[in-house]
């Protein structure tokens, strides 16, 4: 079976998700996290913005 046939298009980080996380964390200069870091976190947490933000805040506290 072709796995792509079952895709509902939900396997991409949307601009809205990215913006929502950036609104909480600030830009890369403030948060220390790149856009790729955010995208990877969203992917890792199955696009759960809350969990991705919690992870990012934890990362930020390690960087400070």
C-alpha positions as a Markdown table, in Angstrom:
| # | Residue | x | y | z |
|---|---|---|---|---|
| 1 | Unk | 0.0 | 0.0 | 0.0 |
| 2 | Unk | 1.2 | 3.5 | -0.8 |
| 3 | Unk | 1.7 | 5.3 | 2.5 |
| 4 | Unk | 1.4 | 8.7 | 0.8 |
| 5 | Unk | -2.1 | 7.8 | -0.3 |
| 6 | Unk | -3.2 | 7.9 | 3.4 |
| 7 | Unk | -1.7 | 11.3 | 4.0 |
| 8 | Unk | -4.1 | 14.1 | 4.9 |
| 9 | Unk | -1.5 | 16.8 | 4.3 |
| 10 | Unk | -0.9 | 17.0 | 8.1 |
| 11 | Unk | 2.7 | 16.2 | 7.9 |
| 12 | Unk | 4.0 | 19.8 | 7.3 |
| 13 | Unk | 4.6 | 22.6 | 9.7 |
| 14 | Unk | 2.2 | 25.4 | 8.9 |
| 15 | Unk | 3.1 | 29.0 | 8.9 |
| 16 | Unk | 0.4 | 29.5 | 11.6 |
| 17 | Unk | 2.1 | 26.9 | 13.9 |
| 18 | Unk | 5.5 | 28.5 | 13.4 |
| 19 | Unk | 4.2 | 32.0 | 14.0 |
| 20 | Unk | 2.4 | 30.9 | 17.2 |
| 21 | Unk | 5.5 | 29.4 | 18.6 |
| 22 | Unk | 7.6 | 32.5 | 17.6 |
| 23 | Unk | 5.1 | 34.7 | 19.3 |
| 24 | Unk | 5.7 | 32.9 | 22.6 |
| 25 | Unk | 9.5 | 32.4 | 22.2 |
| 26 | Unk | 10.6 | 35.5 | 20.3 |
| 27 | Unk | 12.9 | 35.5 | 17.3 |
| 28 | Unk | 16.0 | 33.5 | 17.0 |
| 29 | Unk | 18.1 | 36.2 | 18.6 |
| 30 | Unk | 15.9 | 36.1 | 21.7 |
| 31 | Unk | 15.2 | 32.4 | 21.9 |
| 32 | Unk | 18.4 | 31.0 | 20.6 |
| 33 | Unk | 16.4 | 28.6 | 18.5 |
| 34 | Unk | 16.4 | 28.5 | 14.7 |
| 35 | Unk | 13.4 | 28.0 | 12.5 |
| 36 | Unk | 14.7 | 24.5 | 11.9 |
| 37 | Unk | 14.8 | 23.8 | 15.7 |
| 38 | Unk | 11.2 | 24.8 | 15.9 |
| 39 | Unk | 10.2 | 22.7 | 12.9 |
| 40 | Unk | 12.1 | 19.7 | 14.3 |
| 41 | Unk | 10.4 | 20.1 | 17.7 |
| 42 | Unk | 6.9 | 20.3 | 16.1 |
| 43 | Unk | 7.7 | 17.2 | 14.1 |
| 44 | Unk | 9.1 | 15.4 | 17.2 |
| 45 | Unk | 6.0 | 16.2 | 19.2 |
| 46 | Unk | 3.6 | 15.3 | 16.4 |
| 47 | Unk | 2.7 | 18.9 | 15.7 |
| 48 | Unk | 1.6 | 19.5 | 19.3 |
| 49 | Unk | 2.4 | 23.2 | 19.7 |
| 50 | Unk | 2.2 | 23.2 | 23.5 |
| 51 | Unk | 4.7 | 20.4 | 23.9 |
| 52 | Unk | 7.0 | 22.0 | 21.4 |
| 53 | Unk | 6.9 | 25.3 | 23.3 |
| 54 | Unk | 7.5 | 23.5 | 26.6 |
| 55 | Unk | 10.6 | 21.8 | 25.0 |
| 56 | Unk | 11.8 | 25.1 | 23.6 |
| 57 | Unk | 11.4 | 26.9 | 26.9 |
| 58 | Unk | 13.4 | 24.2 | 28.5 |
| 59 | Unk | 16.1 | 24.6 | 25.9 |
| 60 | Unk | 16.1 | 28.3 | 26.3 |
| 61 | Unk | 16.6 | 28.0 | 30.1 |
| 62 | Unk | 19.6 | 25.8 | 29.4 |
| 63 | Unk | 21.1 | 28.4 | 27.1 |
| 64 | Unk | 20.8 | 31.3 | 29.5 |
